[in-house]
Amino acid sequence: MKRKTVLFCLPALLAAGLAVFFLVRGSHDSGSFRGSCVKNPDSYTLDIEHMNGADSHTLELQAGDALQVHFSLEKGSLKLTITAPDGTEVYAGNGTEAADFTVNIPESGIYTVSVTARNAAGAIRLSAVSR
């Protein structure tokens, strides 16, 4: 009798354990985004209700151009990095020092804008300005 009970209960316990595992795992989605994202040739906009993970966009810019940046963080953490064609970072930050600023573009080429978020809400808006 005990053997039948063990053989019956073991699969039920395994199924319950797997169900709990997937429920907990689903509540901590590591690549989720809720909000709006607009990628244009001369701009990049993220309005974030909730974001975990990363996103990127490329912009073709000319030496002497500038990027106007709006960076606001409501909760969680956001990191913004702007990388020049030669691989150097022209900006890297988390939005805590300034909400609106300008990044001067030192050389012509393709710039990569990367955003990494963890349980974040807020906004990042970049717009190229020719000078």
ABEGO torsion letter per residue (X at the ends): XAAAAAAAAAAAAAAAAAAAAAAAAAABBAABBBEBBBBBAABBBBBBABBBEBBBBBBBBBBGBBBBBBBBBABEBBBBBBBBAAGBBABBBAGAABABBBBBBABBEBBBBBBBBBGBBEBBBBBBBBX
